[in-house]
Amino acid sequence: MVRPFVHDVPATRVIFANGSIARVADEVHRLGGKRALLVSGRSEAPFAATIAGQLGDRLAGEFTDVVMHVPVETARQAVNAARDVDADVLVALGGGSSTGIAKAVALETHLPVVAVPTTYAGSEMTTIWGMTENGRKTTGRDAAVLPRTVIYDPELTLTLPADLSAASGMNALAHLVEGLYAPSVSPVLAAQAEEGVRALASALPRVVADPADLDARGDALYGAWLAGWILGTCGMGVHHKICHTLGGTYNLAHAPTHSAVIAYATQFNEPYAPEAMNALVRAFGSAGRSAPDAATAVWELARDIGAPTSLGSIGFDAASIDEAAAIVFAGSPTNPRPVDLDGVRSLLGAAYEGARPVGRLA
C-alpha cells in the first residue's frame, strides 16, 4: 500500500555537462538580463574571470566579499551592491556561501538567479534561504530565492581539494538521508534519494583517490544535484537543525559539520524509520559497500574518504553540548524520532566523540 503524499516540486532549469560554464551568458540573455551582478568567493577567481569575459558589457559588477553562514551585515552589503549597479540578474558562482549571498539579495530584490556550483552543497536547487545574526542562524523558504537556472559543470569541481570534496560530498549525503525519512517524501523522491546515495557512495571514494578523475567528479556532482533537489522538496529533520545551530552559533564550517553529525543522526532515527534505513543499506550495497546498518554505512564512508567523523575534530567544544542541545530542542524540528532534550544531548555527545555508531542511541 502506498502511503499518502503530496508531490510538489519547484521548477528549475538544469544544465549538466562538462564545459557548461560556457553557457552562463546564454542563460543570462534567456532571462532578459542586461546588467548582471556576479557573486563569487575569491577562490573562484579564475572561473569568475571566464564568466566575466563571456558577459562582456552585460557584467554590471562583482561582489566577492562572500562569508559562510551569510551574516546579515554581508547580506545588506550585497543587496546594496546590486542596487548600486542597477543589476537585473544575479550570477552565483561557487559553493553554498556564494549561493546563500545571492539568495539573500534575491529575497530582498526578487532578481532572478543563475547558479553555477563548484561544490556539492545543493542549496542551488532549493527555495531555502539562511542568514546569521547575533549568533543565531535563521532559515526560511521563499520562491523568490530559487535559482531560475543551475549550471552544473563537473570540470569546475576539479580544483576542489580531496578533503573539501569529501566533506562537501557528505553534506550532500546528509540531504538524501534526511529526505528518505521526511514525512513529506513521495515515492518518486524516495527513489531519487536512494539513487543519490548510491551515486555518492560510489563516486566519493574515487574522487578522493584521484581528484582529477572527471568521470568520478561527474558522478559525484550528479549525486549532489539529486541531493539538492531532495533538500528543496522534502522537510529536513534534527540533523539539519543541529548543523544550522552549530554553524550559526559556533561558526563551525558547514560541510564538515554535516559530515561529523550525519552518522549519529542516522543512528538516532534508525529504529523509527525502518523503510528509510533499508533504502540506505540497499543504496550502499548497490555501490559495492556493505554494512550491517545504515548508520555504520554512513560512518564508514566518511571514515574511508577522510571526511570528519567527529565534532571534536573540527573545533567544537564539549562544554557547549548542553547549550547547543537546548537551542536545537527549542527549535522543535520535525523528525521521525520525537526530539527531546536528553536525546539531542546524547546525539551531540556521540558526534563529539566520533566513535563507530553501535546499537541504539539513547
C-alpha positions as CSV (number, residue, x, y, z in Angstrom):
1,M,0.0,0.0,0.0
2,V,1.3,3.4,-1.0
3,R,1.1,5.9,1.9
4,P,-0.5,9.3,1.3
5,F,1.8,12.1,0.0
6,V,1.9,15.5,-1.7
7,H,4.4,15.8,-4.6
8,D,5.2,19.5,-5.1
9,V,8.5,20.1,-6.9
10,P,9.7,23.7,-7.6
11,A,10.8,24.2,-11.2
12,T,14.4,25.0,-12.0
13,R,16.1,24.7,-15.4
14,V,19.2,22.4,-15.0
15,I,22.1,22.2,-17.5
16,F,24.5,19.4,-16.7
17,A,27.6,18.9,-18.9
18,N,31.4,19.2,-18.9
19,G,32.3,22.7,-20.2
20,S,28.8,24.1,-19.5
21,I,30.3,27.2,-17.9
22,A,30.4,28.4,-21.4
23,R,26.5,28.7,-21.3
24,V,26.3,31.2,-18.5
25,A,26.0,34.3,-20.8
26,D,23.3,32.5,-22.8
27,E,21.3,31.8,-19.7
28,V,21.6,35.4,-18.6
29,H,20.4,36.5,-22.0
30,R,17.5,34.0,-21.9
31,L,16.3,35.6,-18.6
32,G,16.4,39.0,-20.2
33,G,19.4,40.1,-18.2
34,K,21.4,43.1,-19.3
35,R,23.1,44.1,-16.1
36,A,24.4,41.1,-14.2
37,L,26.0,41.1,-10.7
38,L,28.5,38.2,-10.4
39,V,28.6,36.9,-6.8
40,S,31.7,34.7,-6.1
41,G,34.3,33.9,-3.5
42,R,37.9,34.8,-4.0
43,S,38.9,31.2,-4.5
44,E,36.6,31.1,-7.6
45,A,38.5,34.0,-9.2
46,P,39.7,32.1,-12.4
47,F,36.2,30.9,-13.1
48,A,34.8,34.3,-12.4
49,A,37.2,35.8,-14.9
50,T,35.9,33.3,-17.5
51,I,32.3,34.3,-16.8
52,A,33.1,38.0,-16.8
53,G,34.7,37.6,-20.2
54,Q,31.5,35.9,-21.6
55,L,29.2,38.5,-20.2
56,G,31.2,41.4,-21.6
57,D,29.1,44.6,-21.3
58,R,26.3,42.6,-19.6
59,L,28.5,42.5,-16.4
60,A,27.4,45.3,-14.3
61,G,29.6,44.5,-11.2
62,E,31.1,41.8,-9.0
63,F,30.6,41.0,-5.3
64,T,33.4,38.9,-3.8
65,D,33.0,39.5,0.0
66,V,31.4,36.1,0.4
67,V,31.2,34.9,4.0
68,M,29.9,31.5,5.2
69,H,26.6,31.3,7.0
70,V,25.6,34.7,5.4
71,P,25.9,37.3,8.1
72,V,23.1,39.8,8.0
73,E,25.6,42.6,7.5
74,T,27.2,40.9,4.5
75,A,23.7,40.3,3.0
76,R,23.0,44.0,3.3
77,Q,26.2,44.9,1.6
78,A,25.4,42.5,-1.3
79,V,21.9,44.0,-1.7
80,N,23.4,47.5,-1.8
81,A,25.9,46.4,-4.4
82,A,23.1,45.0,-6.6
83,R,21.2,48.3,-6.3
84,D,24.3,50.4,-6.8
85,V,24.9,48.9,-10.2
86,D,21.2,48.6,-11.1
87,A,21.5,44.8,-11.5
88,D,18.7,42.9,-13.2
89,V,20.1,39.4,-12.8
90,L,22.4,37.6,-10.3
91,V,25.0,35.0,-11.2
92,A,26.1,32.9,-8.2
93,L,29.4,31.2,-8.7
94,G,30.9,28.9,-6.0
95,G,29.8,26.9,-3.0
96,G,26.9,27.3,-0.7
97,S,28.1,30.6,0.7
98,S,28.0,32.3,-2.8
99,T,24.6,30.8,-3.4
100,G,23.5,32.0,0.0
101,I,24.6,35.6,-0.6
102,A,22.8,35.6,-4.0
103,K,19.7,34.2,-2.3
104,A,19.8,37.0,0.3
105,V,19.9,39.6,-2.5
106,A,17.0,37.8,-4.3
107,L,14.9,37.6,-1.2
108,E,15.1,41.4,-0.9
109,T,15.0,42.4,-4.6
110,H,13.4,39.4,-6.4
111,L,16.1,39.4,-9.0
112,P,16.5,36.1,-10.9
113,V,19.5,33.9,-10.1
114,V,21.7,31.8,-12.3
115,A,23.7,29.4,-10.1
116,V,27.0,27.8,-11.1
117,P,28.0,25.5,-8.2
118,T,31.6,24.5,-7.7
119,T,31.0,22.2,-4.7
120,Y,28.4,19.6,-3.7
121,A,26.4,21.9,-1.4
122,G,23.0,21.5,-3.1
123,S,21.4,24.8,-1.9
124,E,21.3,25.9,-5.5
125,M,18.2,23.6,-6.0
126,T,16.2,25.0,-3.2
127,T,13.9,27.8,-2.1
128,I,15.7,27.8,1.3
129,W,17.5,30.9,2.4
130,G,19.5,31.4,5.6
131,M,21.1,34.3,7.4
132,T,23.0,34.6,10.7
133,E,22.6,37.5,13.2
134,N,23.7,37.7,16.8
135,G,24.9,34.1,16.9
136,R,21.7,32.6,15.6
137,K,21.0,31.3,12.1
138,T,17.5,31.8,10.7
139,T,16.3,29.9,7.7
140,G,13.1,30.2,5.7
141,R,11.6,29.3,2.3
142,D,10.7,31.7,-0.4
143,A,10.1,31.0,-4.1
144,A,11.9,34.3,-4.9
145,V,15.3,32.8,-4.0
146,L,15.1,29.6,-6.1
147,P,17.6,30.0,-9.0
148,R,15.9,30.1,-12.4
149,T,18.8,28.1,-13.9
150,V,21.5,25.9,-12.4
151,I,24.6,25.1,-14.5
152,Y,26.4,22.0,-13.3
153,D,29.9,21.7,-14.9
154,P,31.9,18.8,-13.4
155,E,35.1,20.5,-14.6
156,L,34.6,23.3,-12.1
157,T,35.0,20.8,-9.2
158,L,38.4,19.5,-10.3
159,T,40.2,22.2,-8.3
160,L,38.2,21.3,-5.1
161,P,40.8,19.6,-2.9
162,A,40.2,16.0,-1.8
163,D,39.4,16.8,1.8
164,L,36.9,19.5,0.9
165,S,35.4,17.2,-1.8
166,A,34.9,14.6,0.9
167,A,33.2,16.9,3.4
168,S,31.1,18.5,0.8
169,G,30.0,15.1,-0.5
170,M,29.0,14.1,3.0
171,N,27.0,17.3,3.2
172,A,25.1,16.2,0.1
173,L,24.6,12.7,1.5
174,A,23.0,14.2,4.6
175,H,20.3,15.9,2.5
176,L,19.5,12.5,1.0
177,V,19.4,10.6,4.3
178,E,17.1,13.1,5.9
179,G,14.9,13.2,2.7
180,L,14.4,9.5,2.9
181,Y,12.6,9.7,6.3
182,A,11.0,13.1,5.8
183,P,7.2,12.9,6.3
184,S,6.6,14.7,3.0
185,V,8.7,12.3,0.9
186,S,6.8,10.9,-2.1
187,P,7.6,7.6,-3.8
188,V,9.3,9.5,-6.7
189,L,11.5,11.5,-4.3
190,A,12.3,8.4,-2.2
191,A,13.6,6.6,-5.3
192,Q,15.6,9.7,-6.3
193,A,17.1,9.9,-2.8
194,E,18.2,6.3,-2.9
195,E,19.8,6.8,-6.3
196,G,21.6,9.9,-5.0
197,V,23.0,7.9,-2.1
198,R,24.2,5.2,-4.5
199,A,25.9,7.7,-6.8
200,L,27.7,9.5,-3.9
201,A,28.7,6.3,-2.2
202,S,30.3,5.1,-5.4
203,A,31.8,8.4,-6.6
204,L,33.3,9.9,-3.5
205,P,36.0,7.3,-2.8
206,R,37.0,7.6,-6.5
207,V,37.2,11.4,-6.2
208,V,39.4,11.2,-3.1
209,A,41.6,8.5,-4.7
210,D,42.1,10.6,-7.9
211,P,40.8,14.2,-7.7
212,A,41.5,14.6,-11.4
213,D,39.1,11.8,-12.4
214,L,36.5,13.7,-14.3
215,D,34.1,10.7,-14.5
216,A,34.1,10.4,-10.8
217,R,33.6,14.1,-10.4
218,G,30.6,14.0,-12.7
219,D,29.1,11.1,-10.8
220,A,29.6,12.9,-7.5
221,L,28.0,16.1,-8.9
222,Y,25.1,14.1,-10.3
223,G,24.5,12.7,-6.8
224,A,24.8,16.2,-5.3
225,W,22.2,17.5,-7.8
226,L,19.8,14.8,-6.6
227,A,20.6,15.7,-3.0
228,G,19.9,19.4,-3.7
229,W,16.6,18.5,-5.3
230,I,15.7,16.4,-2.2
231,L,16.7,19.2,0.1
232,G,14.5,21.6,-1.8
233,T,11.4,19.4,-1.8
234,C,11.4,17.5,1.5
235,G,11.5,18.8,5.0
236,M,14.7,18.1,6.9
237,G,14.9,16.8,10.5
238,V,17.0,17.0,13.6
239,H,20.3,16.6,11.8
240,H,19.9,19.8,9.8
241,K,18.6,21.8,12.8
242,I,21.8,20.7,14.7
243,C,24.1,21.7,11.8
244,H,22.4,25.1,11.4
245,T,22.8,25.7,15.2
246,L,26.5,24.6,15.2
247,G,27.2,26.8,12.2
248,G,25.3,29.9,13.2
249,T,26.1,29.9,16.9
250,Y,29.6,28.4,17.0
251,N,30.7,29.3,13.5
252,L,31.7,25.8,12.5
253,A,32.3,25.2,8.8
254,H,29.1,24.0,7.1
255,A,30.1,20.8,5.2
256,P,32.5,19.4,7.9
257,T,29.7,19.8,10.5
258,H,27.3,17.8,8.3
259,S,29.9,15.1,7.9
260,A,30.6,14.9,11.6
261,V,26.9,14.6,12.6
262,I,25.1,12.6,10.0
263,A,26.0,9.1,11.1
264,Y,24.8,9.8,14.6
265,A,21.6,11.5,13.4
266,T,21.0,8.3,11.4
267,Q,21.7,6.2,14.4
268,F,19.3,8.4,16.5
269,N,16.5,7.9,14.0
270,E,17.2,4.3,12.9
271,P,14.5,2.4,15.0
272,Y,11.9,5.0,13.9
273,A,12.3,4.9,10.2
274,P,12.9,1.3,9.1
275,E,11.9,1.8,5.4
276,A,14.4,4.7,5.0
277,M,17.1,2.7,6.7
278,N,16.5,-0.3,4.5
279,A,16.7,2.0,1.5
280,L,20.1,3.4,2.7
281,V,21.6,0.0,3.2
282,R,20.3,-1.1,-0.2
283,A,21.8,2.0,-1.9
284,F,25.2,1.5,-0.2
285,G,25.1,-2.2,-1.3
286,S,24.4,-1.1,-4.9
287,A,27.6,1.0,-4.7
288,G,29.5,-2.0,-3.5
289,R,29.6,-1.0,0.1
290,S,28.0,-3.5,2.5
291,A,27.3,-2.7,6.2
292,P,25.2,-4.2,9.0
293,D,23.1,-1.0,9.3
294,A,22.6,2.4,7.8
295,A,24.4,4.4,10.5
296,T,27.5,2.2,10.1
297,A,27.4,2.6,6.4
298,V,27.3,6.4,6.6
299,W,30.1,6.4,9.2
300,E,32.4,4.0,7.2
301,L,32.0,6.1,4.1
302,A,33.1,9.3,5.9
303,R,36.0,7.4,7.5
304,D,37.1,5.9,4.2
305,I,37.2,9.2,2.4
306,G,38.9,11.1,5.2
307,A,35.8,13.3,5.9
308,P,35.3,14.4,9.5
309,T,33.5,11.9,11.7
310,S,33.6,13.9,15.0
311,L,32.7,17.4,16.1
312,G,35.7,17.4,18.4
313,S,38.0,17.2,15.3
314,I,36.5,20.3,13.7
315,G,36.7,22.6,16.8
316,F,33.5,22.1,18.7
317,D,33.9,22.3,22.5
318,A,32.3,19.6,24.6
319,A,31.4,22.2,27.1
320,S,28.9,23.7,24.6
321,I,26.9,20.5,24.2
322,D,24.2,21.5,26.8
323,E,23.8,24.9,25.3
324,A,23.6,23.6,21.7
325,A,21.1,20.9,22.7
326,A,18.8,23.5,24.3
327,I,18.9,25.6,21.1
328,V,18.1,22.6,18.9
329,F,15.3,21.4,21.2
330,A,13.7,24.9,21.3
331,G,13.5,24.8,17.5
332,S,11.1,21.8,17.7
333,P,12.4,20.1,14.5
334,T,10.1,17.7,12.7
335,N,11.8,14.3,12.9
336,P,10.9,10.5,12.9
337,R,12.0,10.1,16.5
338,P,10.5,12.7,18.9
339,V,13.1,15.2,19.7
340,D,13.7,15.5,23.5
341,L,16.5,17.4,25.2
342,D,18.3,14.4,26.6
343,G,18.2,12.7,23.2
344,V,19.8,15.7,21.5
345,R,22.5,15.8,24.2
346,S,23.2,12.1,23.6
347,L,23.4,12.7,19.8
348,L,25.7,15.6,20.2
349,G,27.9,13.7,22.7
350,A,28.2,10.8,20.3
351,A,29.0,13.2,17.4
352,Y,31.6,14.9,19.5
353,E,33.4,11.6,20.3
354,G,33.1,10.3,16.7
355,A,33.3,6.6,17.5
356,R,31.7,3.9,15.3
357,P,27.9,4.0,15.9
358,V,26.9,0.8,17.6
359,G,23.4,-0.2,18.6
360,R,20.6,2.3,19.6
361,L,21.5,5.8,20.5
362,A,19.9,6.6,23.9
